[in-house]
Amino acid sequence: MTIEDMFGDLKKIDILAEKSETKEVLMVLVCNCFIDGSPQTQKALLDKMEGYLNHTQSEVFQAEYADWSVILRVTFDEEPDQLILALLNKCYPWADDYAVKLEFEIGGKQVRFVEQS
């Protein structure tokens, strides 16, 4: 399984949808198949997330959505390695720095971490 198989193009936003009635932007990062906990997989996931977060600060994004709420939803087909879950649990403050709400979905169901770090 390659990084591209798991995350697609690391430099692209997978899905961006807007809800104009509530002024919300939903960005979806799609993770395919089992996501292992190897260091290169962790780095690739963080790199892709960073691309999403940086996009929210871009001139183009800000011109369109400056006063909108932004949600970054990371979705998994199946439960990833525990190391990935532990890593993602530590990403809440990072997303907060960008004023982005971070959400996770496994197998089509939203999940929440019991303890956020």
C-alpha positions in Angstrom: 0.0 0.0 0.0 1.5 3.3 -1.0 1.0 6.7 0.6 -1.0 7.8 -2.5 -3.3 4.7 -2.1 -4.0 5.8 1.5 -4.3 9.5 1.1 -4.4 10.4 -2.6 -2.5 13.4 -3.8 -1.0 15.0 -0.6 -1.2 18.5 -2.2 -4.9 18.4 -3.0 -8.1 19.0 -1.0 -10.2 15.9 -1.4 -13.6 17.5 -0.8 -14.7 21.1 0.0 -18.4 21.8 0.5 -20.2 24.9 1.7 -23.4 25.4 3.6 -24.3 29.0 2.7 -27.3 29.1 5.0 -25.1 28.4 8.1 -21.9 29.9 6.6 -20.0 26.7 7.2 -17.2 25.3 5.0 -16.6 21.5 5.3 -13.3 20.2 4.1 -13.0 16.4 4.0 -9.7 14.5 4.1 -10.4 11.0 2.8 -8.2 8.1 4.1 -8.6 4.9 2.1 -8.2 1.3 3.5 -6.2 0.5 6.6 -3.9 3.4 7.7 -0.8 1.9 9.4 1.1 3.7 12.1 4.5 3.8 10.4 6.5 7.1 10.7 6.2 7.7 6.9 2.4 7.3 7.1 2.1 9.6 10.1 4.2 12.2 8.3 2.1 11.9 5.1 -1.1 12.4 7.1 0.2 15.4 8.9 1.5 16.9 5.7 -1.9 16.5 4.0 -3.6 18.0 7.1 -1.2 20.9 7.0 -2.1 21.5 3.4 -5.8 21.8 4.4 -5.0 24.1 7.3 -2.7 26.3 5.2 -5.4 26.5 2.5 -7.8 28.1 5.0 -5.2 31.0 5.3 -4.8 31.5 1.6 -5.9 34.7 -0.1 -8.4 32.8 -2.3 -10.0 31.0 0.6 -10.1 34.1 2.8 -11.7 36.2 0.0 -14.5 33.6 -0.2 -14.9 32.4 3.4 -13.3 35.0 5.7 -16.2 35.0 8.2 -17.3 31.4 7.8 -16.9 28.5 10.2 -14.5 25.9 8.9 -14.6 22.2 9.7 -11.9 19.7 8.8 -13.3 16.2 8.8 -10.7 13.3 8.5 -12.5 10.2 7.4 -11.4 6.6 7.5 -12.8 3.5 5.8 -11.8 1.4 8.8 -10.3 2.0 12.2 -6.6 3.1 11.7 -3.6 2.0 13.7 -3.7 3.1 17.4 -0.6 5.3 16.7 -2.6 7.2 14.1 -5.5 7.7 16.6 -3.1 8.9 19.3 -1.5 11.3 16.8 -4.8 12.8 15.7 -5.9 13.2 19.3 -2.9 15.7 19.6 -4.0 17.7 16.6 -6.9 19.6 18.2 -4.8 22.6 19.3 -3.1 22.7 15.9 -6.5 23.0 14.2 -7.6 25.5 16.8 -4.6 27.8 15.9 -6.2 28.0 12.4 -9.7 28.5 13.8 -10.7 25.1 12.3 -12.9 22.6 14.0 -11.4 19.1 13.7 -13.7 16.1 13.3 -13.1 12.4 12.7 -15.2 9.7 11.1 -14.6 6.0 10.9 -16.7 3.8 8.7 -19.2 6.6 8.1 -19.7 7.3 11.9 -18.4 10.3 13.7 -16.1 9.5 16.5 -14.9 11.6 19.4 -11.8 11.2 21.5 -12.5 10.8 25.2 -9.5 12.9 26.3 -8.2 15.7 24.1 -4.6 16.7 24.7 
